[in-house]
Amino acid sequence: MIQTLPQRMSFAEFVEWYPDNGRRYELHNGIVIEMQPTGSHELIAGFLAEELTLAIRNEKLPYTIPRTCLLKPHLPDSGYQPDVVVLNRTVLIDEPLWEKASTIQYGKTVPLVIEVVSTNWQDDYAHKLVEYEAMGIPEYWIVDFRALGAVRYIGKPKQPTITVCQLIEGEYQIQRFVTNQRLNSTIFPGLDLTTDMIFQAAQM
């Protein structure tokens, strides 16, 4: 679920305004949106963060997964807060807004970003895909565990789908994974993670 706040802001104003109240907000073309995820949405995001953290430790990669992180795309007056974002520690020093506002603006700092689909699925499949590609983020996962996306994105018949977008020569090449398939990740090639493991994480 999402809720639009009445005020319009520039990105700089949004960063200064962002409240420390535990809630999540994004800025879309100057419009502030409060993100209100469901419990199952959060269970999946948490599971993925745990699995990736384990892979980072096991493979001794120079990566980290922050609790919160804002991505500043090329689109003016916009800022996204992904469900899971993997950062490369070795290049964080080049990010001018990191220390002040945990904000990332260079794609080279973000090996992988994940969005777990909610009712605003158009943002994940359209706007964010285009913006993450333009930033140069190497890999982007769209986890559509409720099959909310349009048929043109997940096929017919609609079923729970994980879309993996991998940046090749500046453009995302897209693979779709459905029930009982192992994900293919260039960022985590040794990751042993199936779609069923992710989808089942939503169950209590």
N, C-alpha and C positions, 0 to 999 in steps of 0.2 A: 504494500500500500504506500501511496505517496500523498503528501499534502503540500499545496503551494502556499507560500507566505506572500503577503501583499506587497512587500517592499521590493524594489528593484535595486541592484547593486552592481558596481564594477567588481572585478576580481579582487583588487586591493581592498576595497571596502568590505567585501565578503570575508577575507582573511582576518581583517581587524575585528569584524563583528562576531565571528564564529564563537558561539557560547560554549563554556565548559560545563555542560549539563548532561553529558552522556548520550545525547541524541546525535543522529547523523544527518548532515545536510549536504546538498549539492547545489551548484550554481549552473543553470542552463540559460545561456543567452541573457544574463542579467536577472533571471528569475530564481529566487531561492526556493528550493524544494526540500521538505523534510522527509527523509526516508523512514518508513515504518515497516520493517521486515517482519514476516511471520516467524513463529518458532521453528518450523521445519526448515525454512530458509536459513536461519542462523545455525541450525544443527549441521547442515551441509557445509556451510562456509567454515564452521569450526573444524569439522572433520578434515576438510581439504587443507586447512592451515596446519593441522597436526601432522598429516601425512607428509606434507612438503617440508615441514620443519625436521621431521625424522630423516627424510632423504638428504636434506642439507647437511645434517650432522654426520650421517653415515658416509656421505661422499666427500665430506670436508670441503664444501663449497663456500666461497666468500659471500654468501647470501644471508639475508635476514628478512623476516616477515614482521612489519610493524603492526602495532595494535590499531593505529589509525594513520592514514596517509592521504593527502590530497594530491590529485594529479591535475596539472594545469595544461590543458590541450592548447592547440594553436587557435581554436575558436575563441573569439573575444568574449570576455566576461563570462567565462565558464570554468568550472572546477568540479572534478568527479572524485568520489570516494569509493573505490572498488571494494568488493566484498573480501577479496584476498589480493594482496600485491606483494610480489617478491622483489626485493631491492638488492643491488650489487653494492656491497659495502665499499669496495675499492674505488668507486667513482662518486660516492656521496659528497666528497669534498668539493666537487665541481658544481653542486647544486646550490645556487645563491639563496634560496628560500628555505632550505632544509632546517637549519638551526633555529630560525625564527618561527617557522610555522609548519614544520613537517610537510613541506610541499615539494613535489617533484615536477620538473618541467622538461627534462631531457629523457628521451626514450632509452638511451644507452644505460640509464640507471635502473631500468625496469625489465629484467629478463622475462617476467611472466606476470600477467594480470588476469584475474578471474572475476566474472560477474555471474551471480546466481540469479536466474530470471524471476522477476516478480510481475505484477500486473502491468508495469511500465516496460514490457518486453521490447517495444519498439526502440527504446533508447539503447538497449544492449545489442540488438541485431543491426541497427542502422547507425544512429548518431555516434555511439561509442566505438563501434567497429571502425568507422571512418576516421575518427579522431585518434584512436590508438595506433592505427596504421600510419597516419600522418606523423605522429610523434616518433615512429620508428621502434615501437615496442615489439620485440622479437616474437612473442607468443601470447595469444589471447584465447582464453577458454570461456565459452558461454554454456552454463550448466542449466538446462531447461528441464528440470525434474518433473514438472507438471505438464509438459508439452503445451505451453501457452503460446509459443511463437506461431506465426502464420505458416501455412503449408509451404510457401515459397522458401522458407528458412529451414524447416525440419522435415519436409516431405509429407507424403500421404500414403497410408493413414498416419495421423499424428500420433507420436509416441514420445516418451521421455528421451531426450537427445542431449548429447554433449558435443558442441561444435568447437573444434580446435583450429585456430587460425594461426598459421606460421608465416612469418615475413620472409619472402624470397624475392630478391631484386626489387625491394621497395613495395611489394604488394602482398597482401595476405592470400595464401593458398589455404583452402578450407577443406577440412575433413569432418565427417559426421560419425559419431559413435552412438549406437543404440544398445539395447539389452544384451548383456553377456559379452561385451567386447572390451578388450584391453586398450587403454588410451596410448596414443603414440605422441611422445613429447620430445622435441629436440633439446629442450632446456634440461629436462630430467630423463635422459635416455634409459636409465636403469630403474625407473619408477614402475613398480608392479601394482598398478591400480586399474580396476575395471569399472565399467559404468554401474554395474549392480552394487558394488561396494559403496559408491557415491550415493546412488539413489536410496539405498537402504539406510543410509545415515540419517535420513529424514524421519525414520520411524522411531517411536519412543519405546 
